[in-house]
Amino acid sequence: MSISNPSPDRPTVVLVHGAFAESSSWSGVVRLLLDDGFPVIAVANPLRGVRTDAEYLRAVLHDVEGDIVLVGHSYGGTVITNGATGNPAVKALVYVGGFAPDEGESAAQLAGRYEGGTLGDTLTAVALPDGENDLYIVQDKYRAQFAADSSERDAAVMAVTQRPIVEAALNEASGAPAWKTIPSWFLFGSDDKNIPAASHRFMAERAGSRSTVELQGGSHSVGVPEAARVVDLIREAAAAAGAPAAG
């Protein structure tokens, strides 16, 4: 049974959030996609580890009928990179401020490849019973670090509703990357403080990005205030997957 509403002329857009966010961070994107008639799923990413999160995504994708455009933000990019491998229904990958690791790379390695990342200075940890740590961005540092191009009020809500990521997930090696066999598109902000813009450019070029959009002044969560630009790129990817680009 499909968990989306399949359309005969559009792929299902599956949105995967990253660390320090949650599925409602896609709300602006979702509204615009629904207006265009796209079936949409905003996945609740567990944020427990690359392998386990990718397995969860694979289970979700298994219940989607028809073609899929897979979209990942931040660590969610790592999850789609792994979760789409070997799935012929996934026709396009869209990275929105997202990691696109190669095999053996971790999110932490890619974030630190170039200067400019300041995430470590903003984190706090909650010790878990199994000895791991859950990481959060300190609320009063959230907007400057993560969402500088969002309004103060929107950033405050995002800070309160952020979901933590287990520390080990950011250091876990990625598996074989789906971007080697599936076309990819990239969008990111020039002022991203979690993943420096130079890292985004490197990943996009290496993946053979079909189109790369760098938004001047954009933060790590640039897709929130720039939802329309994200949807434009998703439409482009959908068209390349053989579906109409607009309603």
C-alpha positions as YAML, in Angstrom:
chain: A
units: angstrom
residues:
- id: 1
  name: MET
  ca: [0.00, 0.00, 0.00]
- id: 2
  name: SER
  ca: [1.41, 3.38, -0.95]
- id: 3
  name: ILE
  ca: [1.93, 5.97, 1.80]
- id: 4
  name: SER
  ca: [1.69, 8.80, -0.74]
- id: 5
  name: ASN
  ca: [-1.04, 9.77, -3.19]
- id: 6
  name: PRO
  ca: [0.51, 8.62, -6.49]
- id: 7
  name: SER
  ca: [0.10, 10.86, -9.50]
- id: 8
  name: PRO
  ca: [0.16, 9.54, -13.07]
- id: 9
  name: ASP
  ca: [2.29, 12.46, -14.29]
- id: 10
  name: ARG
  ca: [4.46, 13.47, -11.32]
- id: 11
  name: PRO
  ca: [7.02, 11.70, -9.17]
- id: 12
  name: THR
  ca: [6.58, 11.65, -5.41]
- id: 13
  name: VAL
  ca: [8.87, 14.17, -3.72]
- id: 14
  name: VAL
  ca: [10.38, 12.70, -0.55]
- id: 15
  name: LEU
  ca: [11.93, 15.30, 1.78]
- id: 16
  name: VAL
  ca: [14.51, 14.28, 4.40]
- id: 17
  name: HIS
  ca: [15.48, 16.78, 7.09]
- id: 18
  name: GLY
  ca: [18.83, 16.84, 8.83]
- id: 19
  name: ALA
  ca: [20.17, 17.40, 12.32]
- id: 20
  name: PHE
  ca: [18.87, 20.26, 14.49]
- id: 21
  name: ALA
  ca: [15.66, 20.44, 12.42]
- id: 22
  name: GLU
  ca: [12.54, 18.33, 11.93]
- id: 23
  name: SER
  ca: [10.05, 17.52, 9.20]
- id: 24
  name: SER
  ca: [8.06, 20.75, 9.58]
- id: 25
  name: SER
  ca: [11.16, 22.66, 8.46]
- id: 26
  name: TRP
  ca: [9.98, 21.70, 4.96]
- id: 27
  name: SER
  ca: [6.54, 23.33, 5.44]
- id: 28
  name: GLY
  ca: [7.06, 26.14, 2.93]
- id: 29
  name: VAL
  ca: [8.39, 23.70, 0.34]
- id: 30
  name: VAL
  ca: [5.55, 21.27, 1.00]
- id: 31
  name: ARG
  ca: [2.86, 23.90, 0.49]
- id: 32
  name: LEU
  ca: [4.25, 24.93, -2.89]
- id: 33
  name: LEU
  ca: [4.69, 21.34, -4.04]
- id: 34
  name: LEU
  ca: [1.14, 20.46, -3.06]
- id: 35
  name: ASP
  ca: [-0.11, 23.52, -4.94]
- id: 36
  name: ASP
  ca: [1.66, 22.11, -8.01]
- id: 37
  name: GLY
  ca: [0.02, 18.71, -7.58]
- id: 38
  name: PHE
  ca: [3.09, 16.78, -6.46]
- id: 39
  name: PRO
  ca: [2.64, 13.87, -4.05]
- id: 40
  name: VAL
  ca: [4.89, 14.68, -1.07]
- id: 41
  name: ILE
  ca: [6.28, 12.89, 1.99]
- id: 42
  name: ALA
  ca: [8.29, 14.72, 4.65]
- id: 43
  name: VAL
  ca: [10.14, 11.90, 6.40]
- id: 44
  name: ALA
  ca: [10.80, 11.97, 10.14]
- id: 45
  name: ASN
  ca: [14.53, 11.21, 9.99]
- id: 46
  name: PRO
  ca: [15.54, 9.25, 13.13]
- id: 47
  name: LEU
  ca: [19.02, 10.91, 13.33]
- id: 48
  name: ARG
  ca: [20.45, 7.81, 15.01]
- id: 49
  name: GLY
  ca: [23.19, 6.85, 12.55]
- id: 50
  name: VAL
  ca: [23.96, 6.74, 8.83]
- id: 51
  name: ARG
  ca: [23.27, 3.04, 8.35]
- id: 52
  name: THR
  ca: [20.13, 2.86, 10.50]
- id: 53
  name: ASP
  ca: [18.69, 6.11, 9.13]
- id: 54
  name: ALA
  ca: [19.34, 4.97, 5.54]
- id: 55
  name: GLU
  ca: [17.62, 1.66, 6.28]
- id: 56
  name: TYR
  ca: [14.61, 3.53, 7.62]
- id: 57
  name: LEU
  ca: [14.48, 5.69, 4.51]
- id: 58
  name: ARG
  ca: [14.67, 2.61, 2.29]
- id: 59
  name: ALA
  ca: [11.65, 1.19, 4.11]
- id: 60
  name: VAL
  ca: [9.72, 4.41, 3.48]
- id: 61
  name: LEU
  ca: [10.70, 4.46, -0.20]
- id: 62
  name: HIS
  ca: [9.63, 0.85, -0.59]
- id: 63
  name: ASP
  ca: [6.02, 1.91, 0.06]
- id: 64
  name: VAL
  ca: [6.04, 4.75, -2.47]
- id: 65
  name: GLU
  ca: [4.42, 3.97, -5.81]
- id: 66
  name: GLY
  ca: [6.03, 5.28, -8.98]
- id: 67
  name: ASP
  ca: [9.03, 7.53, -9.53]
- id: 68
  name: ILE
  ca: [10.69, 9.47, -6.72]
- id: 69
  name: VAL
  ca: [12.60, 12.73, -6.41]
- id: 70
  name: LEU
  ca: [14.59, 12.50, -3.18]
- id: 71
  name: VAL
  ca: [15.54, 15.73, -1.37]
- id: 72
  name: GLY
  ca: [17.92, 15.99, 1.59]
- id: 73
  name: HIS
  ca: [18.97, 18.85, 3.85]
- id: 74
  name: SER
  ca: [22.21, 18.85, 5.85]
- id: 75
  name: TYR
  ca: [22.81, 15.37, 7.35]
- id: 76
  name: GLY
  ca: [19.69, 14.33, 5.44]
- id: 77
  name: GLY
  ca: [21.89, 14.57, 2.35]
- id: 78
  name: THR
  ca: [24.03, 11.79, 3.77]
- id: 79
  name: VAL
  ca: [20.90, 9.74, 4.39]
- id: 80
  name: ILE
  ca: [19.59, 10.11, 0.83]
- id: 81
  name: THR
  ca: [23.07, 9.40, -0.54]
- id: 82
  name: ASN
  ca: [22.94, 6.02, 1.18]
- id: 83
  name: GLY
  ca: [19.21, 5.29, 1.18]
- id: 84
  name: ALA
  ca: [18.72, 5.72, -2.58]
- id: 85
  name: THR
  ca: [21.48, 3.33, -3.63]
- id: 86
  name: GLY
  ca: [20.13, 0.49, -5.72]
- id: 87
  name: ASN
  ca: [16.57, 1.86, -5.89]
- id: 88
  name: PRO
  ca: [15.54, 2.28, -9.55]
- id: 89
  name: ALA
  ca: [12.48, 4.34, -8.57]
- id: 90
  name: VAL
  ca: [14.67, 7.24, -7.39]
- id: 91
  name: LYS
  ca: [15.17, 9.37, -10.50]
- id: 92
  name: ALA
  ca: [16.80, 12.47, -9.00]
- id: 93
  name: LEU
  ca: [18.64, 13.62, -5.88]
- id: 94
  name: VAL
  ca: [18.31, 17.22, -4.69]
- id: 95
  name: TYR
  ca: [20.75, 18.45, -2.04]
- id: 96
  name: VAL
  ca: [19.57, 21.53, -0.12]
- id: 97
  name: GLY
  ca: [22.48, 22.64, 2.02]
- id: 98
  name: GLY
  ca: [23.15, 18.91, 2.21]
- id: 99
  name: PHE
  ca: [26.09, 16.56, 2.54]
- id: 100
  name: ALA
  ca: [26.89, 14.40, -0.50]
- id: 101
  name: PRO
  ca: [29.61, 12.10, 0.85]
- id: 102
  name: ASP
  ca: [31.67, 9.59, -1.05]
- id: 103
  name: GLU
  ca: [32.20, 6.11, 0.33]
- id: 104
  name: GLY
  ca: [34.17, 6.21, 3.57]
- id: 105
  name: GLU
  ca: [33.58, 9.91, 4.24]
- id: 106
  name: SER
  ca: [31.70, 11.29, 7.24]
- id: 107
  name: ALA
  ca: [29.67, 14.46, 7.68]
- id: 108
  name: ALA
  ca: [32.23, 15.78, 10.16]
- id: 109
  name: GLN
  ca: [35.06, 15.26, 7.66]
- id: 110
  name: LEU
  ca: [33.25, 17.10, 4.89]
- id: 111
  name: ALA
  ca: [32.19, 19.97, 7.15]
- id: 112
  name: GLY
  ca: [35.80, 20.43, 8.20]
- id: 113
  name: ARG
  ca: [37.33, 20.08, 4.75]
- id: 114
  name: TYR
  ca: [37.37, 23.87, 4.31]
- id: 115
  name: GLU
  ca: [37.49, 26.74, 6.78]
- id: 116
  name: GLY
  ca: [34.37, 28.56, 7.90]
- id: 117
  name: GLY
  ca: [32.38, 26.03, 9.90]
- id: 118
  name: THR
  ca: [31.52, 27.11, 13.46]
- id: 119
  name: LEU
  ca: [28.99, 24.47, 14.52]
- id: 120
  name: GLY
  ca: [31.17, 22.95, 17.23]
- id: 121
  name: ASP
  ca: [31.20, 26.20, 19.20]
- id: 122
  name: THR
  ca: [27.40, 26.23, 19.43]
- id: 123
  name: LEU
  ca: [26.65, 22.67, 20.53]
- id: 124
  name: THR
  ca: [25.56, 21.20, 23.82]
- id: 125
  name: ALA
  ca: [25.34, 17.48, 24.63]
- id: 126
  name: VAL
  ca: [22.86, 15.33, 26.51]
- id: 127
  name: ALA
  ca: [24.33, 12.07, 27.79]
- id: 128
  name: LEU
  ca: [22.29, 9.00, 26.85]
- id: 129
  name: PRO
  ca: [21.98, 5.76, 28.86]
- id: 130
  name: ASP
  ca: [23.96, 3.80, 26.23]
- id: 131
  name: GLY
  ca: [26.98, 6.07, 26.60]
- id: 132
  name: GLU
  ca: [26.31, 8.10, 23.46]
- id: 133
  name: ASN
  ca: [25.60, 11.83, 23.36]
- id: 134
  name: ASP
  ca: [22.69, 13.63, 21.74]
- id: 135
  name: LEU
  ca: [23.76, 16.96, 20.27]
- id: 136
  name: TYR
  ca: [21.69, 20.15, 20.18]
- id: 137
  name: ILE
  ca: [22.48, 23.70, 19.14]
- id: 138
  name: VAL
  ca: [22.20, 26.01, 22.16]
- id: 139
  name: GLN
  ca: [18.96, 27.91, 21.64]
- id: 140
  name: ASP
  ca: [20.38, 31.44, 21.95]
- id: 141
  name: LYS
  ca: [23.06, 30.59, 19.38]
- id: 142
  name: TYR
  ca: [20.71, 28.89, 16.94]
- id: 143
  name: ARG
  ca: [19.73, 31.76, 14.68]
- id: 144
  name: ALA
  ca: [23.26, 33.07, 14.11]
- id: 145
  name: GLN
  ca: [24.60, 29.58, 13.47]
- id: 146
  name: PHE
  ca: [21.79, 27.88, 11.59]
- id: 147
  name: ALA
  ca: [19.10, 30.29, 10.42]
- id: 148
  name: ALA
  ca: [20.46, 33.83, 10.08]
- id: 149
  name: ASP
  ca: [18.30, 34.51, 7.00]
- id: 150
  name: SER
  ca: [15.07, 33.52, 8.77]
- id: 151
  name: SER
  ca: [13.11, 35.95, 10.94]
- id: 152
  name: GLU
  ca: [13.94, 36.10, 14.63]
- id: 153
  name: ARG
  ca: [10.58, 34.56, 15.48]
- id: 154
  name: ASP
  ca: [10.86, 31.72, 12.95]
- id: 155
  name: ALA
  ca: [14.40, 30.94, 14.08]
- id: 156
  name: ALA
  ca: [13.27, 30.87, 17.72]
- id: 157
  name: VAL
  ca: [10.59, 28.30, 16.88]
- id: 158
  name: MET
  ca: [13.11, 26.24, 14.94]
- id: 159
  name: ALA
  ca: [15.52, 26.34, 17.89]
- id: 160
  name: VAL
  ca: [12.87, 25.08, 20.28]
- id: 161
  name: THR
  ca: [11.63, 22.30, 17.99]
- id: 162
  name: GLN
  ca: [15.04, 21.11, 16.77]
- id: 163
  name: ARG
  ca: [15.65, 17.37, 17.01]
- id: 164
  name: PRO
  ca: [19.04, 16.15, 18.24]
- id: 165
  name: ILE
  ca: [21.45, 13.93, 16.40]
- id: 166
  name: VAL
  ca: [23.52, 11.28, 18.10]
- id: 167
  name: GLU
  ca: [27.16, 12.40, 18.00]
- id: 168
  name: ALA
  ca: [28.41, 9.17, 16.44]
- id: 169
  name: ALA
  ca: [26.22, 9.72, 13.36]
- id: 170
  name: LEU
  ca: [28.25, 12.75, 12.32]
- id: 171
  name: ASN
  ca: [31.43, 10.65, 12.39]
- id: 172
  name: GLU
  ca: [30.02, 7.48, 10.80]
- id: 173
  name: ALA
  ca: [31.47, 6.58, 7.41]
- id: 174
  name: SER
  ca: [29.12, 6.73, 4.45]
- id: 175
  name: GLY
  ca: [28.53, 3.82, 2.12]
- id: 176
  name: ALA
  ca: [28.46, 3.63, -1.68]
- id: 177
  name: PRO
  ca: [26.98, 6.94, -2.92]
- id: 178
  name: ALA
  ca: [23.79, 7.06, -4.95]
- id: 179
  name: TRP
  ca: [24.96, 10.25, -6.73]
- id: 180
  name: LYS
  ca: [27.37, 8.15, -8.78]
- id: 181
  name: THR
  ca: [24.41, 6.60, -10.62]
- id: 182
  name: ILE
  ca: [21.49, 9.03, -10.02]
- id: 183
  name: PRO
  ca: [21.46, 12.63, -11.38]
- id: 184
  name: SER
  ca: [21.85, 15.31, -8.71]
- id: 185
  name: TRP
  ca: [21.01, 18.99, -8.15]
- id: 186
  name: PHE
  ca: [22.46, 21.27, -5.45]
- id: 187
  name: LEU
  ca: [21.30, 24.43, -3.66]
- id: 188
  name: PHE
  ca: [23.07, 26.09, -0.72]
- id: 189
  name: GLY
  ca: [23.71, 29.42, 0.95]
- id: 190
  name: SER
  ca: [26.93, 31.37, 0.61]
- id: 191
  name: ASP
  ca: [26.96, 32.07, 4.38]
- id: 192
  name: ASP
  ca: [26.37, 28.52, 5.59]
- id: 193
  name: LYS
  ca: [28.14, 28.15, 8.96]
- id: 194
  name: ASN
  ca: [27.53, 24.42, 9.35]
- id: 195
  name: ILE
  ca: [28.90, 23.33, 5.97]
- id: 196
  name: PRO
  ca: [31.17, 25.97, 4.38]
- id: 197
  name: ALA
  ca: [30.19, 27.03, 0.87]
- id: 198
  name: ALA
  ca: [33.53, 25.73, -0.42]
- id: 199
  name: SER
  ca: [32.54, 22.25, 0.78]
- id: 200
  name: HIS
  ca: [29.20, 22.52, -1.00]
- id: 201
  name: ARG
  ca: [30.89, 23.56, -4.22]
- id: 202
  name: PHE
  ca: [33.34, 20.67, -3.92]
- id: 203
  name: MET
  ca: [30.58, 18.11, -3.38]
- id: 204
  name: ALA
  ca: [28.42, 19.47, -6.20]
- id: 205
  name: GLU
  ca: [31.25, 19.42, -8.70]
- id: 206
  name: ARG
  ca: [32.34, 15.93, -7.67]
- id: 207
  name: ALA
  ca: [28.79, 14.60, -8.01]
- id: 208
  name: GLY
  ca: [28.43, 16.08, -11.49]
- id: 209
  name: SER
  ca: [25.57, 18.35, -10.40]
- id: 210
  name: ARG
  ca: [23.09, 19.05, -13.21]
- id: 211
  name: SER
  ca: [22.47, 22.51, -11.72]
- id: 212
  name: THR
  ca: [24.09, 24.23, -8.74]
- id: 213
  name: VAL
  ca: [22.40, 27.22, -7.07]
- id: 214
  name: GLU
  ca: [24.40, 29.28, -4.56]
- id: 215
  name: LEU
  ca: [22.19, 31.84, -2.84]
- id: 216
  name: GLN
  ca: [24.09, 34.89, -1.65]
- id: 217
  name: GLY
  ca: [23.64, 35.53, 2.07]
- id: 218
  name: GLY
  ca: [21.91, 32.20, 2.57]
- id: 219
  name: SER
  ca: [22.31, 30.34, 5.84]
- id: 220
  name: HIS
  ca: [22.46, 26.61, 6.51]
- id: 221
  name: SER
  ca: [18.66, 26.54, 6.55]
- id: 222
  name: VAL
  ca: [18.36, 28.67, 3.42]
- id: 223
  name: GLY
  ca: [15.53, 26.46, 2.19]
- id: 224
  name: VAL
  ca: [13.19, 27.87, 4.82]
- id: 225
  name: PRO
  ca: [13.09, 31.52, 3.63]
- id: 226
  name: GLU
  ca: [13.91, 30.48, 0.06]
- id: 227
  name: ALA
  ca: [11.33, 27.70, -0.28]
- id: 228
  name: ALA
  ca: [10.33, 28.93, -3.73]
- id: 229
  name: ARG
  ca: [13.89, 28.59, -5.00]
- id: 230
  name: VAL
  ca: [14.06, 25.07, -3.60]
- id: 231
  name: VAL
  ca: [10.81, 24.14, -5.34]
- id: 232
  name: ASP
  ca: [12.09, 25.58, -8.62]
- id: 233
  name: LEU
  ca: [15.04, 23.20, -8.40]
- id: 234
  name: ILE
  ca: [12.81, 20.27, -7.47]
- id: 235
  name: ARG
  ca: [10.62, 21.03, -10.49]
- id: 236
  name: GLU
  ca: [13.73, 20.99, -12.66]
- id: 237
  name: ALA
  ca: [14.75, 17.63, -11.25]
- id: 238
  name: ALA
  ca: [11.20, 16.31, -11.71]
- id: 239
  name: ALA
  ca: [11.21, 17.39, -15.33]
- id: 240
  name: ALA
  ca: [14.48, 15.56, -15.87]
- id: 241
  name: ALA
  ca: [12.84, 12.51, -14.32]
- id: 242
  name: GLY
  ca: [10.16, 12.70, -17.01]
- id: 243
  name: ALA
  ca: [7.41, 14.58, -15.15]
- id: 244
  name: PRO
  ca: [5.91, 17.99, -15.94]
- id: 245
  name: ALA
  ca: [7.75, 20.87, -14.27]
- id: 246
  name: ALA
  ca: [4.70, 22.87, -13.23]
- id: 247
  name: GLY
  ca: [1.02, 22.56, -12.58]
...
